Amino acid sequence: MQAAKAFLIAGALALGCAGSGADSIDLTKPVTGEAAVNAEKSYKKGVEEMKSSNFLEATRYFEWVKNNFPYSQYSALSELALADMRYDRDDLEGAAKAYEEFVKSHPSHPRSDYAAFRAGLARYKDKASDTFILPPSYEREQTPLKNALDSLNKFLAAYPTSSFAPEARALVIDCRRRLLQHDRYVAEFYWKRKAWNGTGARWMGIGQTYGDLDDGKVRGEAYWRAGEAYRNGGDALAETTALKRLLAQATPADSHRAPAEHRLAEMEKARVPAAALTPPEAKPASAVAPEAPPARKPPEVKPAESGPPEATPGAEKK
């Protein structure tokens, strides 16, 4: 990026100091001579100026070809040359967009694979760098690296047999390793703050996205760490899911497989006795209310008859 700034400053000074002189460069100035009526000569003149690092003069020729010979083969080549100059001047975001526009406008062009690869390469070069005055690159914004990975994957999908494919595959692996390093940093950040759900979710994502790296070792580590986080947070269901995924996806020789099996066995052992004492089909005796005795009916009371009471036998003899 320093080179880009230096170029822009130098260009601004050149234009400012020579703005009214005969040798000043005016990008809108028409091309004259044979180059004005011949796309090939104008394009080649631009290439000469570009090789001599006369970027502004080269830009004038390439833009002339684009605007005056839009259907010439040199028009597309001029577009590509303009993108290359952006790349060489470290205008990486501008270069990536220019390469992508070239591929979009000329998908069947013989050099479309070159442009698609360079789009990804420009975004890769635009990633955060490690300098002593800034935090490590894995602690900073990763958007350029994510964009590079996306661009390179698109290139490989469209041009799997391109001569640039081997280099692109190597860059994809490097991008993924750098993004893994960033995600590990974030997971540890959550762990230190005891944000267990966030830690577990981050490690689960690492296992799903980068699990194949290091011959699959990342997958075992990620799911084990996720299980630890969920255990600390008291989420037995999430812990079980993480450990079972480890056993289902980790390599047979993974060092986390045995501890995962042991932990799941412990969890099952702690859960089974309670289930055995309380089978789902029956309730414990203590939970069944005793049957109430049948209620007694009160004795039936007949209503008293009217009239004098009946004499008691033997009462008259007294």
C-alpha positions, 0 to 999 in steps of 0.5 A: 500500500505504501507504493500506491500512496507514493505513486499517487503523491508523485502523480499529483505533484507531476500534474500540479507542477506541470499543469500548464506546461507543454509536457504535461499529461492530459488523459483527455488529450486525443491520441495523434499520429498512426496510433490515433487510427490504429488500435493495435499501434495505440495499444502497443504504445500503451504497453511501451509506456507501461513498461517504462513506468509511465503509467499516466501516459500508458493509461491515456493510450489504453483508454483511447483504444477502449473508447474509440475501438470498442469492438477491437480485440485490443479494447479487451486487452487494454482493459486488462492492461489497465487492471494490471497497472492498478495491481502493479501500483498496489491499488489492490481493491481497484485491480480486483474490481477491474479484473472481475469486470473483465471476466464479466464482460469477456467470459470467453476471452482467452485470458479470462482465467488470468483475470479471474485468478488475478482478482483473487490474488489481488484480494489476497495481497490486500489482507492484513499484514504483520507489522511490529506497530500493529496487533497480529494479523489474525486479531484484525479485520479478515474481510479481504481474506474472506473475499480472496477465498471466495474469489479463488474458489470461484476461479477454481470452479470455473477454470479447474484446468487452468495453468494458474489452478495449482497456485490458486489451490495453494492460496486457498489453503493458506487463506483457510489456515489464516481464517482458522487462526483468527477463529481460534483467537475469537474462541479463546477470547470468549473462553477467557470471558466464560461466555460458554455458549459463544465459545461452544458455537465458535468451536463447532463452526471451526469443526464444520468449516476447517475440520479437514485441515491438518489431516482432519486433526482440527475436527477432533480438537474443535468438537472436543473444545466445543464439548468442554465449553458446553460442559462448563455452561451446564448444557448437557444436550449441546455437549452430547451433540458435540461429542457424538459429532466428534466420534462420527467425523473424527479420524480413528487415530484422533487423540480426542476420540478416547476422552470423548467416548469416556465422557459420553459413558460417564454422562450415560452412567449418571443418567441411567439409574434415575431412568431405571428407577422411574421407567416412563411407563409406570410411576413410582409407588410414592407417586401413586395416591392410595385408594380411598375407602368406600364412603359409608352411607348414614343410617336411614331415618324413618319419619315418626308416625302421628298419634299416641305412642303404642302402649308398652306390654305389661304396663297396665299391670303396674 
